[in-house]
Amino acid sequence: PLDVCKTLLNTQENVALSLANISGRLSGMANAFRTVYQLNGLAGYFKGIQARVVYQMPSTAISWSVYEFFKYFLTKRQLENRAPY
């Protein structure tokens, strides 16, 4: 939802503004939320969610994989360097 409103604010899409009977420019997130709701209802906040998920999945998988690898590597290294009791 925030991404949809942010994109509307950044692009100031003329077609969307004219459909919502807004002349000039949108300013502020409250106006953007109102405009998205007027144009598409509740479903409008979730437009483009498939593209966002496809975009985010690989980067999240890579980040978590690298994190888990280094966590394993550092833990294993600490255990190997411990003095035996």
Contact map, one row per residue, 1 for C-alpha under 8 A:
1111100000000000000000000000000000000000000011000000000000000000000000000000000000000
1111110000000000000000000000000000000000000010000000000000000000000000000000000000000
1111111000000000000000000000000000000000000000000000000000000000000000000000000000000
1111111100000000000000000000000000010000000111100000000000000000000000000000000000000
1111111110000000000000000000100110010000000010000000000000000000000000000000000000000
0111111111000000000000000000100100000000000000000000000000000000000000000000000000000
0011111111100000000000000000000000000000000000000000000000000000000000000000000000000
0001111111111000000000000000000100000000000000000000000000000000000000000000000000000
0000111111110000000000000111100100000000000000000000000000000000000000000000000000000
0000011111110000000000000000000000000000000000000000000000000000000000000000000000000
0000001111111000000000000000000000000000000000000000000000000000000000000000000000000
0000000111111100100000001100000000000000000000000000000000000000000000000000000000000
0000000100111111100000000000000000000000000000000000000000000000000000000000000000000
0000000000011111110000000000000000000000000000000000000000000000000000000000000000000
0000000000001111111000000000000000000000000000000000000000000000000000000000000000000
0000000000001111111100000000000000000010000000000000000000000000000000000000000000000
0000000000011111111111100000000000100000000000000000000000000000000000000000000000000
0000000000000111111111100000000000000000000000000000000000000000000000000000000000000
0000000000000011111111000000000000000010000000000000000000000000000000000000000000000
0000000000000001111111000000000000100110000000000000000000000000000000000000000000000
0000000000000000111111100000000000000000000000000000000000000000000000000000000000000
0000000000000000111111111100000000000000000000000000000000000000000000000000000000000
0000000000000000110011111000000000000000000000000000000000000000000000000000000000000
0000000000000000000001111100000000000000000000000000000000000000000000000000000000000
0000000000010000000001111110000000000000000000000000000000000000000000000000000000000
0000000010010000000001011111001100000000000000000000000000000000000000000000000000000
0000000010000000000000001111101100000000000000000000000000000000000000000000000000000
0000000010000000000000000111111100000000000000000000000000000000000000000000000000000
0000110010000000000000000011111110000000000000000000000000000000000000000000000000000
0000000000000000000000000001111111000000000000000000000000000000000000000000000000000
0000000000000000000000000111111111100000000000000000000000000000000000000000000000000
0000110110000000000000000111111111110000000000000000000000000000000000000000000000000
0000100000000000000000000000111111111000000000000000000000000000000000000000000000000
0000000000000000000000000000011111111100000000000000000000000000000000000000000000000
0000000000000000100100000000001111111110000000000000000000000000000000000000000000000
0001100000000000000000000000000111111111100110000000000000000000000000000000000000000
0000000000000000000000000000000011111111110110000000000000000000000000000000000000000
0000000000000000000100000000000001111111100000000000000000000000000000000000000000000
0000000000000001001100000000000000111111100100000000000000000000000000000000000000000
0000000000000000000000000000000000011111111110000000000000000000000000000000000000000
0000000000000000000000000000000000011111111110000000000000000000000000000000000000000
0000000000000000000000000000000000001001111111000000000000000000000000000000000000000
0000000000000000000000000000000000000001111111100000000000000000000000000000000000000
0001000000000000000000000000000000011011111111100000000000000000000000000000000000000
1101100000000000000000000000000000011001111111100000000000000000000000000000000000000
1001000000000000000000000000000000000000011111111000000000000000000000000000000000000
0001000000000000000000000000000000000000001111111000000000000000000000000000000000000
0000000000000000000000000000000000000000000001111111000000000000000000000000000000000
0000000000000000000000000000000000000000000001111111100000000000000000000000000000000
0000000000000000000000000000000000000000000000011111110000000000000000000000000000000
0000000000000000000000000000000000000000000000011111111000000000000000000000000000000
0000000000000000000000000000000000000000000000011111111100000000000000000000000000000
0000000000000000000000000000000000000000000000001111111110000000000000000000000000000
0000000000000000000000000000000000000000000000000111111111000000000000000000000000000
0000000000000000000000000000000000000000000000000011111111100000000000000000000000000
0000000000000000000000000000000000000000000000000001111111110000000000000000000000000
0000000000000000000000000000000000000000000000000000111111111000000000000000000000000
0000000000000000000000000000000000000000000000000000011111111100000000000000000000000
0000000000000000000000000000000000000000000000000000001111111110000000000000000000000
0000000000000000000000000000000000000000000000000000000111111111000000000000000000000
0000000000000000000000000000000000000000000000000000000011111111100000000000000000000
0000000000000000000000000000000000000000000000000000000001111111110000000000000000000
0000000000000000000000000000000000000000000000000000000000111111111000000000000000000
0000000000000000000000000000000000000000000000000000000000011111111100000000000000000
0000000000000000000000000000000000000000000000000000000000001111111110000000000000000
0000000000000000000000000000000000000000000000000000000000000111111111000000000000000
0000000000000000000000000000000000000000000000000000000000000011111111100000000000000
0000000000000000000000000000000000000000000000000000000000000001111111110000000000000
0000000000000000000000000000000000000000000000000000000000000000111111111000000000000
0000000000000000000000000000000000000000000000000000000000000000011111111100000000000
0000000000000000000000000000000000000000000000000000000000000000001111111110000000000
0000000000000000000000000000000000000000000000000000000000000000000111111111000000000
0000000000000000000000000000000000000000000000000000000000000000000011111111100000000
0000000000000000000000000000000000000000000000000000000000000000000001111111110000000
0000000000000000000000000000000000000000000000000000000000000000000000111111111000000
0000000000000000000000000000000000000000000000000000000000000000000000011111111100000
0000000000000000000000000000000000000000000000000000000000000000000000001111111110000
0000000000000000000000000000000000000000000000000000000000000000000000000111111111000
0000000000000000000000000000000000000000000000000000000000000000000000000011111111000
0000000000000000000000000000000000000000000000000000000000000000000000000001111111000
0000000000000000000000000000000000000000000000000000000000000000000000000000111111100
0000000000000000000000000000000000000000000000000000000000000000000000000000011111110
0000000000000000000000000000000000000000000000000000000000000000000000000000000011111
0000000000000000000000000000000000000000000000000000000000000000000000000000000001111
0000000000000000000000000000000000000000000000000000000000000000000000000000000000111
